[in-house]
Amino acid sequence: MFDHSFPVQDPKLSVVANDIFEKFRIWKLIMSTFAFSSTPELMFGLYLLYYFRVFERQIGSNKYSVFLLFSGSVSLLLEVFLLSLLKDTTTNLLTSGPYGLIFASFIPFYLDIPVSTRFRVFGVNFSDKSFIYLAGVQLLLSSWKRSIFPGICGIIAGSLYRLNILGIRKAKFPEFVASFISRLSFPSFSNSPPPAPSRSVVGTISPNTVRRAERSQPAPVTSSVEPSEEAIATLVSMGFDRNAARQALMHARNDVNSATNILLEAQSH
């Protein structure tokens, strides 16, 4: 399914500054964001796009649609500005692919997604986020400066969204517009789980609600060990009530992922 949305690039879609500034073929720059330049870039790019759908669950499809449109549009404008600065109208200075969206997503990934697992390999510390960073570095360096330039533009676009330029983080589309963008974007949109609470959401889940959710599941042995402050802080940062987070962690034996599921189940009741 993804392969149809983001195929390997047709040579006719390669973007050079001459097309933009002398022939005014802006459409070539826009269309190039829907096709990767090579199969390795396609594989790493789709892996990252699939993973970053976590933000849709976190902030909801409507706001994620705003993020998509904002980061894609701003990164395209930055790429045009970059091409005008470099002055070289004879070479292809930008590789193709949705680099703006992918690397804009690394900003909330770094700031909002907590580390849940840490481990060591041959004496080197890793976390569950390390493989995402490695995939991003591989994609960023895949075509050297041709991929670094659009990657940097994407990072800047993500940073501007994070800084809430023009109040963009509070913007919302009408539901029919958000639904239309969702259908045109990624297959994960229509089948994603309900949005998880973001950092900006104040937790309103009561302990009684958590207990009702616990009774709806098979009853594991509740841990008598006090949950770690780090685990509680992780759930609180996602918008959950501190007391509810503590009870969920005790029920889940201090497993953050299981506790999150308990709290989300409680929220849906």
Secondary structure by P-SEA (a helix, b strand, c coil): ccccccccccccccccccccccccaaaaaaaaaaccccaaaaaaaaaaaaaaccccccccaaaaaaaaaaaaaaaaaaaaaaaaaacccccccccccaaaaaaaaaaaaaccccccccccccccccccaaaaaaaaaaaaaccaaaaaaaaaaaaaaaaaaaacccccccccccaaaaaaaaaaccccccccccccccccccccccaaaaaaaaaaccccccccccccaaaaaaaaaacccaaaaaaaaaaacccaaaaaaaaaaaaac
